[in-house]
Amino acid sequence: MRKIKEVIRLKWEQRLTNRAIARSCSIGRATVSEYLHRAAAAGLSWPLPEGLDEADLERKLFPPPPLIPIELRPIPNWPECHQELQRKGMTLFLLWEEYRQINPEGFQYSWFCQHYRQWAEKLDLVMRQTYRAGEKLFVDYAGQTVPVINPTNGEVREAQIFLAVLGASNYTYAEATWTQQLPDWIGAHVRAFTFFGGVAEILVPDNLKSGVSKAARYEPDINPHTRTFLPITAVPSSLLENTRPRTRLKWKPVSY
């Protein structure tokens, strides 16, 4: 049984965040967002009408799909979806929501994800990136920030998101820092190395000012504090730039 009523109560009565609700109900944040979106679309408010139990609420929010043959249901425009996914913040769930708003009789989210991935596997890939275990660690700050709200005065402050990804396994470490300045940059590396339990042979960052004082195609000027602290192996950036695939890499392909 879905925990729809509890999700609605925690959101509309207790004013909890979607993250806190997901943790309290042991469900995903995407599921919380879907429940709340469906409840708002159904015109519900808190408190819920008397006599509306969990089963009735589920039927109201999740009506049975229309009896339309599969061959008559609209197929999403996969090339357009693929292009939209290149935008920051875009996800398959958001694309599916837009698809269902335009086509209420369309397919469910699981079908949408499965068939998009099947379509994406057939794309013409130019080059496959291969990494040895422990060889490369890709490090950078994400392009988007995360708002952090001070519960005392309501002040909103943007946090930077540091990411470190092992090339061979995609094993990922992430943390929030207030800035991208040198102390936060080096501190994030220390905590990432602690998390991974070791240091990769090569660190592959972007042209972040804390890591690169002056960008250059063949001999970038490495920040001396970063060079002193981090064991960086020099790899000409042109090696990666000349073999850049048409698909998106983990990071922008600039290494040193």
Sequence and secondary structure as in RCSB ss.txt:
>XXXX:A:sequence
MRKIKEVIRLKWEQRLTNRAIARSCSIGRATVSEYLHRAAAAGLSWPLPEGLDEADLERKLFPPPPLIPIELRPI
PNWPECHQELQRKGMTLFLLWEEYRQINPEGFQYSWFCQHYRQWAEKLDLVMRQTYRAGEKLFVDYAGQTVPVIN
PTNGEVREAQIFLAVLGASNYTYAEATWTQQLPDWIGAHVRAFTFFGGVAEILVPDNLKSGVSKAARYEPDINPH
TRTFLPITAVPSSLLENTRPRTRLKWKPVSY
>XXXX:A:secstr
   HHHHHHHHHTS   HHHHHHHHT  HHHHHHHHHHHHHTT  SS  TT  HHHHHHHHS       GGGS  
  HHHHHHHTTSTT  HHHHHHHHHHH TTS  HHHHHHHHHHHHTTS         TTTEEEEEE SS EEEE 
TTT  EEEEEEEEEEETTT  EEEEEES  SHHHHHHHHHHHHHHHTS  SEEEE S TTTEEE  SSS EE HH
HHHHS      HHHHHTT  SS  SS S   
